[in-house]
């Protein structure tokens, strides 16, 4: 992503873009509430996600068309994360859904537009900058394909907010570090034959 500042500054730029359109609709979480959320998850939130949740805890700023909101709770004062597994998400994604993916760590679903891939925050090992990877999920009838979609929350947010369209290479920025910390995700990296649906 040439000439685009990454991390928290990018999230702050997205928040500035969203803020005029959502006054009175969104409610952010306090640092104390986010500390409580981290205690429940037993994982530190990526700084980019934490910055966004301080602005909009329920992802209300994404709009009414989005699915998978409120995954950290409905009330910013009392976080209640909906932690699940890739296997359980596959069962919910489509009738009789299943996946051959062997990922066992916990995940939290993030919002997506209807008929777009599902996204989930992978609660694995964070990079030095605190970022956690985000998995994508698409289904072909009952089979659910799970793949590494983003290597950081700011990449997810910049694309999902409509600020930028990213290439596969941009979505997987600093892939080597992510995989060295989470080697179980190596099998989920799209290869040359993979054609992303979106």
C-alpha positions as CSV (number, residue, x, y, z in Angstrom):
1,X,0.0,0.0,0.0
2,X,2.2,2.8,-1.3
3,X,1.9,6.2,0.4
4,X,-0.7,5.1,3.0
5,X,0.1,5.3,6.6
6,X,-0.7,2.1,8.4
7,X,-1.8,1.1,11.8
8,X,-3.6,3.4,14.2
9,X,-3.2,6.5,12.0
10,X,-5.0,4.7,9.2
11,X,-7.8,3.7,11.6
12,X,-8.1,7.3,12.8
13,X,-8.4,8.4,9.2
14,X,-11.2,5.9,8.6
15,X,-12.9,7.1,11.8
16,X,-12.7,10.7,10.6
17,X,-14.4,9.6,7.4
18,X,-17.2,7.8,9.2
19,X,-17.8,10.2,12.1
20,X,-19.9,12.9,10.3
21,X,-22.4,10.2,9.1
22,X,-22.9,8.4,12.4
23,X,-23.3,11.0,15.1
24,X,-25.6,9.7,17.9
25,X,-25.6,6.2,16.3
26,X,-22.3,4.8,17.6
27,X,-21.1,4.4,21.1
28,X,-17.4,3.7,21.9
29,X,-16.0,1.6,24.7
30,X,-13.8,3.1,27.5
31,X,-10.3,1.9,27.9
32,X,-11.4,0.2,31.1
33,X,-14.2,-1.7,29.3
34,X,-11.6,-2.8,26.6
35,X,-9.3,-4.0,29.4
36,X,-12.2,-6.1,30.7
37,X,-12.8,-7.4,27.2
38,X,-9.2,-8.4,26.9
39,X,-9.4,-10.2,30.3
40,X,-12.4,-12.2,29.0
41,X,-10.6,-13.1,25.8
42,X,-7.3,-13.8,27.5
43,X,-5.7,-12.0,24.5
44,X,-4.6,-8.4,24.0
45,X,-6.6,-6.7,21.3
46,X,-4.7,-5.4,18.3
47,X,-4.1,-1.6,18.8
48,X,-6.0,-0.9,15.5
49,X,-9.0,-2.8,16.7
50,X,-8.9,-1.3,20.1
51,X,-8.8,2.2,18.5
52,X,-11.9,1.4,16.4
53,X,-13.8,-0.1,19.4
54,X,-13.2,3.1,21.3
55,X,-15.0,4.8,18.5
56,X,-17.7,2.2,17.7
57,X,-18.0,-0.8,20.0
58,X,-20.8,-2.6,18.1
59,X,-19.8,-1.7,14.5
60,X,-23.0,0.3,14.1
61,X,-21.1,2.8,11.8
62,X,-20.9,0.1,9.2
63,X,-24.6,0.4,8.5
64,X,-27.7,-1.8,8.6
65,X,-26.8,-4.1,5.7
66,X,-23.8,-5.6,7.5
67,X,-24.0,-9.1,9.1
68,X,-22.0,-10.3,12.1
69,X,-22.1,-7.1,14.2
70,X,-22.2,-7.0,18.0
71,X,-19.7,-9.8,18.3
72,X,-18.0,-8.1,21.3
73,X,-21.3,-7.4,23.0
74,X,-24.2,-5.0,22.6
75,X,-23.2,-2.7,25.5
76,X,-19.8,-1.0,25.5
77,X,-19.9,-0.9,29.3
78,X,-20.3,-4.6,29.7
79,X,-18.3,-6.5,27.0
80,X,-19.5,-9.9,26.1
81,X,-17.4,-11.4,23.3
82,X,-18.9,-14.2,21.2
83,X,-15.9,-16.5,20.9
84,X,-16.3,-19.5,18.6
85,X,-14.4,-21.9,16.4
86,X,-14.0,-22.1,12.6
87,X,-15.8,-25.5,12.7
88,X,-18.9,-23.9,14.5
89,X,-18.9,-21.0,12.1
90,X,-18.9,-23.4,9.1
91,X,-21.9,-25.1,10.6
92,X,-23.7,-21.8,10.9
93,X,-22.6,-20.4,7.6
94,X,-24.6,-22.9,5.5
95,X,-27.0,-25.7,6.1
96,X,-24.9,-28.9,6.8
97,X,-21.8,-26.8,6.6
98,X,-18.4,-28.3,7.2
99,X,-14.7,-27.5,6.7
100,X,-11.6,-29.7,6.3
101,X,-9.5,-26.9,7.9
102,X,-7.6,-28.0,10.9
103,X,-7.4,-24.6,12.6
104,X,-8.2,-25.1,16.3
105,X,-7.7,-21.7,17.9
106,X,-10.6,-19.5,18.8
107,X,-12.1,-16.8,16.5
108,X,-14.5,-13.9,16.7
109,X,-16.6,-13.1,13.7
110,X,-16.3,-9.6,12.2
111,X,-18.9,-7.9,10.1
112,X,-19.4,-8.6,6.4
113,X,-21.8,-7.5,3.6
114,X,-24.4,-10.0,2.5
115,X,-23.1,-12.5,-0.1
116,X,-19.5,-11.5,0.8
117,X,-16.9,-13.7,2.6
118,X,-17.3,-14.0,6.3
119,X,-14.4,-12.5,8.3
120,X,-13.1,-13.7,11.7
121,X,-10.4,-12.4,14.0
122,X,-8.0,-15.2,14.7
123,X,-7.0,-15.3,18.4
124,X,-3.5,-16.6,17.8
125,X,-0.1,-15.1,18.4
126,X,0.2,-11.4,17.7
127,X,2.9,-9.8,15.7
128,X,5.3,-7.4,17.4
129,X,2.9,-4.5,16.5
130,X,0.1,-6.4,18.3
131,X,-1.8,-7.3,15.1
132,X,-3.7,-10.5,14.8
133,X,-4.7,-12.1,11.4
134,X,-8.2,-12.2,10.0
135,X,-9.5,-15.3,8.3
136,X,-12.0,-15.3,5.4
137,X,-14.7,-17.9,4.9
138,X,-16.6,-18.7,1.7
139,X,-18.9,-21.7,1.0
140,X,-19.5,-23.9,-2.0
141,X,-22.8,-25.5,-1.0
142,X,-21.9,-27.3,2.2
143,X,-18.1,-27.1,2.0
144,X,-16.6,-24.0,3.7
145,X,-13.3,-22.8,2.4
146,X,-11.2,-21.0,5.1
147,X,-8.3,-18.8,4.0
148,X,-6.0,-16.1,5.4
149,X,-7.7,-12.9,4.2
150,X,-5.9,-10.1,6.1
151,X,-2.8,-9.9,8.2
152,X,-4.0,-7.0,10.3
153,X,-7.3,-5.3,11.4
154,X,-6.4,-2.0,9.7
155,X,-6.3,-3.7,6.3
156,X,-9.7,-5.3,6.9
157,X,-11.1,-1.9,8.0
158,X,-9.7,0.1,5.1
159,X,-11.2,-2.3,2.6
160,X,-14.5,-3.0,4.3
161,X,-15.1,0.7,4.9
162,X,-14.8,1.3,1.2
163,X,-11.8,3.7,1.5
164,X,-9.6,1.4,-0.7
165,X,-9.7,-1.7,-2.7
166,X,-6.7,-3.9,-1.9
167,X,-4.9,-6.5,-3.9
168,X,-4.2,-9.9,-2.4
169,X,-0.6,-8.9,-1.8
170,X,-1.7,-5.8,0.1
171,X,-4.2,-7.8,2.2
172,X,-1.4,-10.1,3.2
173,X,1.2,-7.5,4.2
174,X,4.0,-8.8,6.4
175,X,2.8,-12.4,5.7
176,X,6.1,-14.0,6.7
177,X,5.9,-12.6,10.3
178,X,2.3,-13.6,10.7
179,X,3.0,-17.2,9.5
180,X,6.2,-17.5,11.6
181,X,4.1,-16.8,14.7
182,X,1.1,-18.8,13.5
183,X,2.5,-21.6,11.4
184,X,-0.8,-23.5,11.5
185,X,-2.1,-20.8,9.1
186,X,0.4,-21.7,6.3
187,X,-2.1,-24.1,4.7
188,X,-4.7,-21.2,4.5
189,X,-2.6,-18.9,2.3
190,X,-4.2,-18.6,-1.2
191,X,-1.9,-20.0,-3.9
192,X,-1.6,-18.8,-7.5
193,X,-4.6,-20.9,-8.6
194,X,-6.8,-19.3,-6.0
195,X,-9.2,-16.7,-7.4
196,X,-10.7,-14.6,-4.7
197,X,-14.4,-14.0,-5.0
198,X,-14.1,-10.4,-3.9
